[in-house]
Amino acid sequence: MENNFNATEVAARMQVHAQTVRYRLRQLEALFGQDLHDPAQRLEFHLALRAWIGPRH
């Protein structure tokens, strides 16, 4: 979400192949549908993920 679904940027940050990121994004889209691209829903997802992951060090 922080990289606006740019698989290349995400792959570089996570040090994985871009195709892996695209595969995972397709899985998320299958689970959440268009809500994943709705700005209000994305904010909720982002906040929930931040709360679950915790603060960065």
Secondary structure, 3 states (H helix, E strand, C coil): CCCCCCHHHHHHHHCCCHHHHHHHHHHHHHHHHHHHHCHHHHHHHHHHHHHHHCCCC
